[in-house]
Amino acid sequence: MSASGPGWVRAESRRSSDGTMLTVRPYTLALEGATYEGSVAILRESKVVAERTLTADDGHPQRRGGERLMPAVAECIMEAGLKKGEIARIVCGSGPGSFTSLRVAGSVAKGLAAGYGVELYAVSSLLLTVTGAQPSLPIGEYLSVLDAMRGEFFATRIVLRPEGVANQLEPPALLSAEQLADLAERERALRIIGPGQEIDAHPHARGVAPVLAAIIEAGPVNLASWEPDYGRLAEAQVRWEAAHGRPLRA
C-alpha cells in the first residue's frame, strides 16, 4: 500500500429532510489490535484529532485490552466532539499479530461499522507500526516485525519515501529469531522496527492518517465475511490439533 503524504480526503455530502445539500465532515474512526497494546484514533480528513493507547498495567493484557477498547472509542468520540452521523468510515488494523487481540479489535470494528451504517476498511498492522511511530521516522527502508510466538516473527519491508509515501513491499513472512538476527547482520542499513526491537514501537491507529487516501482507494472489505489476518492458528487450536492428530473444524 502507498499513499502520497497526508493529502486531503474528499468531503462527503448528504441531503437534509428539506432537500438542502449538507456537507458531512469526513471523520474516520481507526482501531488497531495486533498487539496487547491496542489503540484508537479519530481523524478529521487526514488529521488526528483524538487518540488513545491501551496498555496492560494489571498483569492481564488480553482482558485489559478487550475491556478498554470500547471505552477508549467513546472517549475519543467525546474528545473530538463528534455528533451522530459524522463518522464516515471505520478502519481496522488487519494484522498479522496476536490472535486474541486481533479478534477483539476486528469484532469491535465490524460492530461499529454495522451500527453506524458505514463501510469498514482494513490496513496492515505492520504498516501501521511504521506510519504510526512517534516521533515520525526519517525516509528509508524498514523491516517491520511483530511477535508471532514460538520464537518467530511476522515481518515485512516498508519503505518511507519523501512526501509521506509509505509502501509495503511484500506480504508478511515468518522469520525465526535466528533468521531475523542474520538479516540484521547482513543488511546493516535496514532498520528493524517493532515491539522490543532496534526501534521500539507498536502498531498504532494514528498511523492510518498518512495512508488514509490509499486505504480508501483500495476499497472497503466485505463486512459479513472479513476477518483479520491472524498470521497463524491460535495457540489453543495448535495444542488441540497436536493432541488429537487432526485439524479442528469450525
Summary of the structure (lengths in Angstrom):
residues: 250
radius of gyration: 18.7
end to end distance: 31.8
largest distance: 66.4
contacts: 812
relative contact order: 0.19
helix: 33%
strand: 28%
